[in-house]
Amino acid sequence: MTSQLKTFFLLALLTGLILFLGQLMGGRTGLVIAFGFALVMNFVSYWYSDKIVLSMYRARPLAPEDAPALHAMLAEMSARAGIPTPRLYLVPQEAPNAFATGRNPQNAVVAVTEGLLRLLPPEEIKGVIGHELGHIAHRDILIQSVAAVLASAVMMLANMMQWAAIFGMGRSSDEEGGGNPLAALAVAIIAPLAATLIQMGISRSREYLADAAGAEYSGSPLSLAQALARLHNTSLQVPMRANPATENMFIVSPLSGRRVGNWFSTHPPVEERIARLRQMAGR
């Protein structure tokens, strides 16, 4: 129940950001429009967030005949996790990474990039798949997918506000409640950071749990630890064409190579994740 309340609270914060931006852009009219927009976004993100994210990355279904070993691996570990076997999708990018999405375990998808299949040996791929199955078994995938879609909406509105403030559009100073273009511009810059911080609250603690589950399902904590190290180091060299709003969904941050530090990362430090997995192996 605590996790469900946290999920509701964090999604309410993202929705509140949309309402606040709408009110700042257009007063009462903007607030009403933003309210309708938030309702639509919540509905769409709940039912179609997986399709939106898969379309965003041009992912395509990976048929069993195209990757029989990978499908067998997925089915084996899904049985260990006690969940239906998810659908498998391939993302046409060289950057090695993976994510899971869907409303629930019955409608789940595991997506891997072409680069991941080329880079990792089978035992490390197994650890990565196990991690994503951990997110599915723990029912993290809905909240992560919905948060990604809503954060995209917040960032889109913030971008609109920046242009509106630059060109003097939006609320006039004599409208009820007034309107300060500089304040609007400041909020438009801060809002995406706030959306990222909210996503951090959703995903950071869940990564440790998914790592533990992945180690259990794959039977090898060290293989997952080696996979995380390899994925992280390669992500610093091979950039991924990724939407920042979806960063929280991936096993390692696809934006690692573009960040100065971990202050605004949706993932805990890879070094800490690896250390915990090595402790598991030691036990």
Secondary structure as UniProt FT lines:
FT   HELIX           2..56
FT   TURN            57..58
FT   STRAND          60..61
FT   TURN            64..66
FT   HELIX           68..81
FT   STRAND          87..91
FT   STRAND          98..101
FT   HELIX           105..107
FT   STRAND          109..113
FT   HELIX           114..119
FT   HELIX           122..137
FT   TURN            138..139
FT   HELIX           141..166
FT   TURN            167..168
FT   TURN            173..174
FT   TURN            176..177
FT   HELIX           181..218
FT   HELIX           221..235
FT   TURN            236..237
FT   HELIX           244..249
FT   TURN            254..255
FT   HELIX           256..258
FT   TURN            263..264
FT   HELIX           270..282
//
